[in-house]
Amino acid sequence: MIGEKIFSNLIVKLIVAWAFCFLTEFVIAQKSVKAPVKFDFEGAVTNPWNSVGNGINLTNTVVYQGKQSLEVAYATSAECLFIVEPNSTYRVSAWVKTASGSDQILLNVKGLAENNISQASALTDWTLLQKEFNVGDGQVKAIVEIENPDNPARNSVWVDDLQIERVGDFKSIKVAGIKPLPLRIPKNDQGIEAQPNSKLDWFLDAKFGMFIHWGIYAGPARGEWMMQNTGMSPEEYRKLAYPSSGDEYFAADKYDPNEWAQLAKDAGMKYMSLTTMHHDGYALFESKYMDAFTSKQTHNRDLVKEYVDACRSHGLKVGIYKTLINWRYPGYYDVTGTDCKPNKFGYTTDIAHKENARLMKEELYCQVKELMTKYGKIDQIFWDGGWLAQQGSDADGAYFWESGKYLDPNNQWPVNPYFQDKDEVNGKPLGLMGIIRKYQPDVLVNPRCGWYGDYKSEEGGAAVTGPIRSEEVFEKCMSIAGAWGYSPAMEDSTKIRTVDQLKKMLSDCVIRNVTLLLNVGPDRHGQIPRPVANVLRSTGKWLEQVGDAVYGTRGGPWNPRDGQYGFTQKDNTIYVYLLTDFKGDTFTLPSVNKGQKVVRAYMVDSKKSVKTAQNRNREITLSGFDRTDKVVSIIAVELNTKVMADR
């Protein structure tokens, strides 16, 4: 009787499970949309788009074209399941917009394993995101996601005219042996050649750096966009640099960049990047420009010099962040003086704004030369804010900033000859990148000034997904908390990223050949909050154990699978990263090259041996490995020859 009852209960459970699966598939099928399709969001309901998070809705207040768009609340994703054809290439595109330049919107395609893609924008103007993705053999469903990561201002993002269409055939190729990845080919843009691959080696070797957003905004502790978000006048904002502003005073009285540099080393970081000036126009360095607003004026200190000296004394590469824009100049919103763009400061069209914009540009040229000539060798520049009036793209603003090698003598916003720098060979006045290359020939530069860039950026806290980046060098930049500048949340260990989250993000980066630049926000005194420092030091202890699989490696030799596994390689060793979603107790690597054999395999952190078996197809199966660390377990597989043949 007991046996019959157990059997009966088992049958009931199986029926329930089958019914659940059937109903789930039915619901999914009911909510699926077959590609190709276009969404103009002009209907009465958001279906078939589903909300994961705080909610989505149709709005008629922020629209690209037509009468409505889809609004996605902060910390929310809008998802739609599409039926697609196997062995096909599709293109997904959408017009997107953010509320603030410190926000981000992502267009993702998920559910396709190694064929997943992601593309992001942080622009406040309507911007077209467009990318192709492949659908492999047997794959029939893809999830398109509009993601609005958590942001401190709790801003929405918007999407309009999203479409997905088939554009060609795709044939999945089974990996047979270790094939070299496509090489990055340096490009020439506006008369400036991108750095050769050899000059990016240190950057790819480093893997991990510290980003530091610090300035007057640390006093009010409402984010680095506080001045713009509140429409605070330059005169009122300036008061925050003096003791009369009380608890919002940017004191810098405990600023010791040697402590920052030591923390970066403890965290396993190899370079740093400091915001020498953010969009508020406050420079942390001495400047001779007549209208500059600097720490030398307010604190009688060159804070950048102290920072650069600390980096070098701790053996860290020196990076600097420099914005192009400056909210202290009304002309930023009205460069022609005939068409003032929307802004929170109350500025309206004024012909005088054209000259005001020219002065803003002139200050930039003066200060760029100062940064390039007063502080010794600079290893990395993080440009920001190339877009005008916070609209369009950085490239759209290049005509104004003159981002390339030379200045145009017919440009409507000329730089005073006193602040120009000239080519020593032909005497021509230099543009922004001309100045950079003249004084810092080895420096690595991102694309945010309107020039193509030596490396590319992926910004924000969203996961790094998809294939290895080999044809371009990428840096992922994100903050350890929701904001970039200091906020009270950084004092709360429950509101910052955990060690496990950083381990996962760093792993997702290195297996794709991406370097991670992690931001911290020191307080108004100049101290990095204790909870942040604790997480960084704990991350550093983990890196002390697994550093061989991180530093100096390159992603590959095979593409990762999102959330499950990936690889790095160096010399004769392949490092296998087993991630959270990998559940097996064995793992089989694709086939290695003819003549390559396993010498040994072991856990990178504990050095415990791992069992191996290699079949006639040269595939290597690993077993008996330790998954105590469920977030990321790393296995070293040593071969008898170099993993990648020399080119």
C-alpha positions in Angstrom: 0.0 0.0 0.0 2.8 2.4 0.9 4.5 1.7 -2.4 1.3 2.2 -4.3 0.8 5.5 -2.6 4.3 6.7 -3.3 3.9 5.6 -7.0 0.5 7.4 -7.2 2.0 10.6 -5.7 4.9 10.4 -8.2 2.4 10.1 -11.1 0.5 13.2 -9.8 3.7 15.2 -9.5 4.8 14.2 -13.0 1.4 15.3 -14.4 1.6 18.6 -12.6 5.1 19.2 -13.8 4.1 18.3 -17.4 1.1 20.6 -17.2 3.2 23.4 -15.8 5.7 23.1 -18.6 2.9 22.9 -21.2 1.2 26.0 -19.8 4.5 27.8 -19.6 5.2 27.1 -23.2 1.7 28.1 -24.1 2.0 31.4 -22.3 5.4 32.1 -23.9 3.9 31.2 -27.3 1.0 33.6 -26.7 3.4 36.4 -25.8 5.9 35.6 -28.6 6.2 37.8 -31.8 7.5 36.4 -35.0 10.3 38.4 -36.6 10.5 40.5 -38.8 8.4 43.1 -36.9 8.5 46.8 -36.1 7.2 48.4 -32.9 6.2 52.1 -33.1 4.5 51.9 -29.6 1.4 53.7 -30.9 -1.1 51.2 -29.5 -3.1 51.2 -26.3 -1.1 48.6 -24.4 2.5 47.7 -23.9 2.0 44.0 -24.7 3.8 41.9 -25.9 6.5 43.8 -23.9 6.8 42.6 -20.3 8.3 44.6 -17.4 10.9 43.2 -15.1 11.4 45.7 -12.3 9.7 49.0 -11.6 7.5 49.2 -14.6 7.0 50.3 -18.3 4.4 52.4 -19.9 3.5 54.2 -23.1 4.0 58.0 -23.0 3.2 60.9 -25.2 5.6 63.4 -23.6 9.0 62.1 -24.9 8.6 60.8 -28.4 11.0 60.2 -31.3 8.2 60.2 -33.9 4.5 59.5 -34.0 2.5 60.1 -30.8 4.0 57.7 -28.3 7.1 55.9 -27.1 7.9 53.3 -24.5 9.1 54.6 -21.2 11.2 52.3 -19.1 11.5 53.1 -15.4 14.8 53.0 -13.5 16.1 49.5 -12.5 13.7 48.0 -15.1 13.9 45.9 -18.2 11.3 45.7 -21.0 11.5 42.3 -22.6 9.8 40.7 -25.7 10.2 37.1 -26.9 10.7 36.8 -30.7 10.4 33.7 -32.8 13.4 33.6 -35.1 14.7 31.2 -37.8 17.7 29.0 -37.1 20.9 29.6 -39.0 20.0 33.3 -39.7 21.5 36.7 -39.2 19.1 39.4 -37.8 19.4 43.1 -37.3 17.8 44.8 -34.3 17.5 48.5 -34.1 15.8 51.1 -31.9 15.8 54.9 -31.3 16.7 55.5 -27.6 17.0 58.4 -25.3 18.2 59.0 -21.7 17.2 61.7 -19.2 20.7 62.6 -18.2 24.3 62.0 -19.4 24.9 60.0 -16.2 22.2 57.5 -17.2 22.4 54.6 -19.5 20.1 52.6 -21.8 21.0 49.2 -23.2 19.6 47.2 -26.2 20.3 43.5 -25.5 19.5 40.3 -27.3 19.5 37.3 -25.0 18.7 33.6 -25.0 21.2 32.8 -27.9 24.1 31.6 -25.7 27.4 32.8 -27.4 25.4 34.8 -29.9 24.0 37.2 -27.4 24.7 40.9 -28.0 24.5 44.2 -26.1 24.8 47.8 -27.1 24.5 50.9 -24.9 23.9 54.6 -25.1 24.2 57.4 -22.5 23.0 60.2 -24.8 20.2 62.6 -24.0 19.3 63.1 -27.6 17.4 60.4 -29.6 20.1 58.0 -30.8 19.9 55.0 -33.1 21.2 51.8 -31.7 21.6 49.1 -34.3 23.4 45.8 -34.3 23.4 42.4 -36.1 23.2 39.1 -34.2 23.3 35.5 -35.3 20.9 32.7 -34.6 22.6 29.3 -34.5 21.5 25.8 -35.4 18.4 24.7 -33.4 17.9 28.2 -31.9 14.3 29.5 -32.5 13.7 32.1 -29.7 15.5 35.3 -28.9 14.6 37.8 -26.1 15.1 41.5 -27.0 15.5 43.6 -23.9 15.5 47.3 -23.3 17.4 47.7 -20.0 17.5 50.8 -17.7 20.1 49.9 -15.0 19.6 51.4 -11.6 20.6 55.1 -11.5 20.8 57.4 -8.5 18.4 60.0 -9.9 15.8 57.3 -10.6 15.4 58.5 -14.2 13.4 56.8 -16.9 14.7 56.0 -20.4 12.7 55.9 -23.6 12.6 53.7 -26.8 10.8 54.2 -30.1 10.6 52.6 -33.5 12.2 49.3 -32.5 12.5 46.7 -35.2 14.0 43.3 -35.8 14.5 41.9 -39.3 16.3 39.0 -41.0 19.2 40.2 -43.1 21.0 37.0 -44.1 22.1 33.4 -43.5 24.4 32.2 -40.8 26.2 28.9 -40.5 27.5 27.8 -37.2 31.0 26.6 -37.4 32.1 23.9 -35.0 35.5 24.9 -33.5 38.2 22.6 -34.6 41.5 23.5 -33.1 42.7 26.8 -31.8 42.4 29.5 -34.4 43.9 33.0 -34.0 41.3 35.7 -33.4 40.9 38.7 -35.9 43.5 41.3 -35.2 42.8 45.0 -34.3 43.8 47.2 -37.3 44.6 50.7 -36.1 42.6 53.4 -38.0 43.3 56.9 -39.0 40.7 59.6 -38.3 41.0 63.4 -38.7 44.7 63.1 -39.5 45.5 61.1 -36.3 46.6 57.4 -36.5 45.3 55.2 -33.6 48.1 53.7 -31.5 49.6 50.4 -32.7 48.7 47.2 -30.9 52.1 47.1 -29.1 51.2 50.3 -27.2 48.0 48.8 -25.9 49.7 45.7 -24.4 50.1 47.2 -20.9 46.4 48.1 -20.9 45.3 44.6 -21.9 47.7 43.1 -19.4 46.5 45.3 -16.5 42.8 44.2 -16.6 41.7 46.3 -13.6 41.9 50.0 -12.8 40.4 52.5 -10.3 38.2 55.4 -11.6 37.8 58.3 -9.2 35.0 60.8 -9.6 35.8 63.6 -7.1 35.1 67.3 -7.1 32.8 70.0 -5.6 29.8 67.7 -6.1 31.2 65.5 -3.4 30.0 68.1 -0.9 26.3 68.1 -1.6 26.6 64.3 -2.2 23.9 64.2 -4.9 25.9 63.0 -7.8 28.4 64.6 -10.3 25.5 65.9 -12.4 24.0 67.8 -9.4 24.7 71.3 -10.8 22.9 70.6 -14.1 20.1 68.4 -12.6 19.1 71.2 -10.2 19.9 74.1 -12.6 22.2 75.7 -10.0 23.8 78.8 -11.3 27.6 78.9 -11.6 27.7 81.6 -8.9 25.8 79.5 -6.4 27.7 76.4 -7.3 31.0 78.2 -6.8 30.1 78.8 -3.1 30.4 75.1 -2.4 34.2 75.4 -2.8 34.4 77.6 0.4 33.8 76.9 4.1 30.7 79.2 4.2 28.8 76.4 2.5 28.9 74.4 5.8 28.3 70.6 5.5 28.3 70.9 1.7 31.8 72.4 1.6 34.3 70.6 -0.6 36.9 70.6 2.1 39.6 68.2 0.7 41.2 68.4 4.1 41.9 64.7 4.4 42.9 64.2 0.7 45.9 61.9 0.6 46.2 60.3 -2.9 48.8 57.9 -1.5 46.0 56.3 0.4 44.0 56.0 -2.8 46.9 54.5 -4.6 47.7 52.0 -1.8 44.0 50.9 -1.8 44.1 50.5 -5.6 47.2 48.2 -5.2 45.5 46.3 -2.4 42.5 45.8 -4.7 44.8 44.3 -7.4 44.4 47.4 -9.7 47.2 48.4 -12.1 46.2 51.9 -13.1 44.1 54.9 -11.9 42.0 57.6 -13.6 41.1 60.8 -11.8 38.4 63.3 -12.9 40.7 66.3 -13.4 37.6 68.3 -14.4 34.0 67.3 -14.7 31.2 69.1 -16.5 30.8 71.6 -13.7 34.0 73.3 -14.9 36.0 73.0 -11.6 39.6 72.0 -12.3 41.6 70.0 -9.7 44.8 71.6 -11.1 46.4 75.0 -11.6 45.5 76.8 -14.8 46.6 80.1 -16.3 43.4 80.6 -18.2 41.8 83.9 -17.2 38.4 82.5 -16.4 39.3 79.1 -15.0 37.8 77.9 -11.8 40.5 75.8 -10.0 41.6 74.1 -6.8 44.6 76.4 -6.8 42.3 79.4 -6.4 40.0 77.8 -3.8 42.5 75.6 -1.8 45.9 76.8 -3.0 46.6 73.2 -4.0 47.2 71.4 -7.3 45.3 68.2 -6.5 46.2 66.6 -9.8 49.9 66.9 -9.2 49.5 65.2 -5.8 47.5 62.4 -7.5 50.0 61.9 -10.3 52.9 61.7 -7.8 51.1 59.1 -5.8 50.4 56.9 -8.8 54.0 56.9 -9.8 55.3 56.3 -6.3 53.1 53.2 -6.1 54.0 51.8 -9.5 50.5 52.5 -11.0 49.9 53.7 -14.6 48.6 57.3 -14.7 45.2 58.0 -16.2 43.3 61.3 -16.3 39.7 62.1 -17.1 39.0 65.4 -18.8 35.6 66.6 -20.0 35.3 68.9 -23.0 32.0 70.6 -21.9 31.6 73.2 -19.2 28.3 74.2 -17.7 29.7 77.5 -16.5 29.4 78.7 -20.1 25.8 79.4 -21.3 27.2 79.2 -24.9 27.5 75.4 -24.4 23.8 75.2 -25.1 23.8 77.8 -27.9 27.1 77.6 -29.8 25.7 79.6 -32.8 24.0 82.2 -30.7 20.8 81.6 -32.7 19.3 78.4 -31.3 19.6 77.8 -27.6 18.8 74.2 -26.7 16.7 73.1 -23.7 18.5 73.5 -20.4 17.8 73.7 -16.7 19.7 77.0 -16.2 17.1 79.2 -17.9 19.4 80.2 -20.8 17.7 81.4 -23.9 18.9 82.3 -27.4 21.4 85.1 -27.3 23.8 86.2 -30.1 26.5 86.7 -27.4 26.5 83.0 -26.7 28.5 82.3 -29.8 31.5 84.2 -28.4 30.8 82.6 -25.0 31.1 79.2 -26.6 34.3 80.2 -28.2 35.8 81.1 -24.8 34.7 77.7 -23.4 36.6 76.0 -26.3 39.6 78.2 -25.7 39.7 77.3 -22.0 39.7 73.7 -23.0 42.7 74.1 -25.4 44.6 76.0 -22.7 43.9 73.3 -20.1 44.6 70.3 -22.3 48.0 71.6 -23.1 48.6 72.2 -19.3 47.6 68.6 -18.5 49.8 67.3 -21.2 52.9 69.2 -20.3 53.0 69.8 -16.5 52.7 66.3 -15.1 55.1 64.0 -16.9 54.1 60.9 -18.7 50.3 60.3 -18.9 49.3 56.7 -19.8 45.6 57.0 -20.5 43.1 59.8 -21.2 39.4 59.3 -20.6 37.7 62.0 -22.6 34.1 62.8 -21.8 31.3 65.2 -22.9 32.0 65.6 -26.6 28.3 66.1 -27.4 27.0 69.7 -27.7 24.1 70.9 -25.5 23.9 67.2 -24.3 22.4 66.3 -27.7 23.7 64.1 -30.5 26.9 62.1 -30.4 30.5 63.0 -29.6 31.3 62.8 -33.3 28.5 65.3 -34.0 30.4 67.9 -31.9 33.8 67.4 -33.5 33.3 70.3 -35.9 33.1 72.7 -32.9 35.9 71.2 -30.8 38.1 70.5 -33.8 39.0 67.1 -32.3 41.6 66.0 -35.0 45.2 67.0 -35.8 44.8 70.5 -37.0 42.7 73.6 -36.4 40.7 74.9 -39.4 41.5 78.6 -40.1 37.9 79.1 -41.2 36.3 77.6 -38.1 33.7 80.0 -36.7 35.1 79.5 -33.1 38.8 80.3 -33.4 41.2 79.7 -30.6 43.2 82.8 -29.7 46.8 82.4 -31.0 48.1 82.9 -27.5 46.4 79.6 -26.5 47.2 77.7 -29.7 50.0 75.1 -30.0 51.6 74.5 -33.3 53.1 71.6 -35.4 56.9 72.0 -35.1 57.3 70.9 -38.7 54.8 72.9 -40.7 53.7 75.6 -38.1 50.0 74.7 -38.4 47.9 75.2 -35.3 47.0 71.9 -33.7 43.6 70.5 -32.8 42.9 68.6 -29.6 44.4 65.2 -30.7 47.3 67.0 -32.4 48.2 68.5 -29.0 47.8 65.2 -27.3 50.0 63.3 -29.7 52.7 66.1 -29.7 53.3 66.0 -26.0 52.1 62.4 -25.1 52.9 60.2 -28.0 52.3 57.0 -26.2 49.1 57.8 -24.4 45.9 55.8 -24.9 42.8 57.8 -25.7 39.1 56.9 -25.7 36.6 58.2 -28.4 34.6 60.7 -26.4 36.2 63.9 -27.8 34.8 63.1 -31.3 38.0 61.4 -32.5 37.8 57.6 -33.3 39.9 56.6 -30.3 42.7 54.1 -29.4 40.2 52.0 -27.4 36.4 51.8 -27.0 34.3 52.1 -23.9 31.4 50.1 -22.5 29.8 52.2 -19.8 27.5 51.3 -16.9 26.7 48.4 -14.6 25.1 46.0 -17.0 26.7 42.7 -17.6 29.4 42.3 -20.3 28.1 39.7 -22.7 28.7 38.2 -26.1 32.0 37.2 -27.9 35.6 38.1 -27.3 36.5 41.7 -28.3 39.6 41.3 -30.5 39.1 43.7 -33.4 38.9 46.6 -31.0 40.3 47.1 -27.5 37.5 47.7 -24.9 37.4 49.1 -21.4 34.3 48.6 -19.2 33.7 51.4 -16.8 31.2 51.2 -14.0 30.7 52.5 -10.5 30.8 50.4 -7.3 27.5 52.2 -6.3 24.6 53.7 -8.3 26.2 57.1 -8.5 29.6 58.1 -9.9 30.3 60.9 -7.5 30.0 60.5 -3.7 26.6 59.6 -2.3 25.5 58.4 1.2 24.8 55.0 -0.4 28.6 54.4 -0.5 28.6 54.4 3.3 26.1 51.5 3.3 27.5 48.0 2.6 24.1 46.8 1.4 23.9 49.4 -1.3 27.3 48.9 -3.0 28.5 46.0 -5.2 29.6 43.0 -3.3 32.9 41.1 -3.7 31.0 38.3 -5.6 29.5 40.8 -8.0 32.9 42.3 -8.7 34.4 38.8 -9.2 31.7 38.0 -11.7 32.1 41.3 -13.5 35.9 41.1 -13.7 35.6 37.5 -14.9 33.1 38.5 -17.6 35.5 41.2 -18.7 38.8 39.2 -18.9 37.3 36.2 -20.7 36.2 38.7 -23.4 39.5 40.6 -23.5 38.0 43.6 -21.8 39.7 45.8 -19.1 37.6 46.9 -16.1 37.7 50.5 -14.8 35.9 50.5 -11.5 34.7 53.8 -10.1 34.8 55.0 -6.4 33.6 58.3 -5.1 35.6 59.9 -2.3 33.7 62.1 0.1 34.1 65.9 0.4 37.1 65.4 2.7 38.8 63.2 0.2 38.3 59.8 1.8 37.0 56.7 0.1 34.1 55.3 2.2 35.1 52.4 4.5 32.5 49.9 3.0 33.9 50.6 -0.5 37.5 50.1 0.7 36.6 46.8 2.4 35.0 45.4 -0.8 38.1 46.4 -2.8 40.5 44.9 -0.4 38.6 41.6 -0.4 38.5 41.6 -4.2 42.3 42.1 -4.1 42.7 39.0 -1.8 40.8 37.0 -4.4 43.0 38.3 -7.2 46.1 37.4 -5.2 44.9 33.8 -5.5 43.8 33.8 -9.1 46.0 36.5 -10.6 47.8 34.1 -12.9 44.5 33.6 -14.8 43.9 37.4 -15.0 46.9 39.6 -15.5 48.8 39.4 -18.8 46.2 37.0 -20.3 44.1 37.4 -23.4 40.5 36.3 -23.8 40.0 32.9 -25.5 41.1 30.8 -27.3 37.3 30.2 -27.7 34.3 32.4 -27.2 32.5 32.3 -23.8 29.0 31.3 -23.1 27.1 34.0 -21.1 26.8 33.2 -17.4 28.3 29.7 -17.8 31.9 29.6 -18.8 34.7 31.4 -20.7 38.5 31.2 -21.1 41.7 33.2 -20.9 45.1 32.1 -22.2 48.7 32.9 -21.7 51.9 31.1 -22.9 51.1 27.4 -22.7 48.1 27.6 -20.3 44.4 27.8 -20.9 42.4 29.1 -17.9 38.8 27.8 -17.8 36.4 30.0 -15.9 33.3 28.2 -14.7 30.6 30.7 -13.7 27.4 30.7 -11.7 25.1 29.1 -14.2 27.4 26.2 -15.0 26.1 23.2 -13.1 28.0 20.2 -14.4 30.6 18.1 -12.7 32.7 17.7 -15.8 33.7 20.2 -18.5 34.9 19.4 -22.0 37.1 21.9 -23.9 36.9 22.2 -27.7 39.6 20.4 -29.6 43.1 21.8 -29.3 45.6 21.7 -32.2 47.4 18.7 -33.5 50.3 17.7 -31.3 49.0 19.6 -28.3 48.6 17.5 -25.2 47.7 18.2 -21.5 50.7 18.3 -19.2 48.6 18.9 -16.0 45.4 20.7 -14.8 44.7 22.3 -11.4 42.5 24.7 -9.5 44.2 28.1 -9.8 43.3 29.3 -6.3 44.1 26.1 -4.3 46.5 24.4 -6.8 44.6 21.1 -6.3 44.9 18.7 -9.2 42.1 18.2 -11.6 41.6 15.0 -13.6 41.9 15.2 -17.4 41.1 13.0 -20.3 41.9 13.8 -24.0 40.1 11.9 -26.8 41.1 11.2 -30.4 39.4 14.5 -31.5 41.9 16.3 -29.1 39.0 17.5 -26.9 40.0 17.7 -23.2 37.5 16.7 -20.5 38.1 18.0 -16.9 36.6 16.3 -13.9 37.1 16.1 -10.1 37.3 19.9 -9.8 36.3 21.9 -6.8 33.2 24.2 -7.1 33.4 25.6 -3.6 33.3 29.0 -5.1 30.0 29.0 -7.0 30.6 32.5 -8.5 33.7 31.7 -10.4 36.0 28.6 -10.3 39.1 28.8 -12.4 41.0 25.7 -13.7 44.4 26.0 -15.3 45.1 23.5 -18.2 48.8 23.4 -19.1 49.7 22.2 -22.6 53.0 21.0 -23.9 53.2 23.9 -26.4 52.1 27.5 -26.5 48.3 27.9 -26.7 48.5 30.3 -29.6 51.0 30.0 -32.4 53.1 33.1 -33.0 51.8 35.1 -36.0 
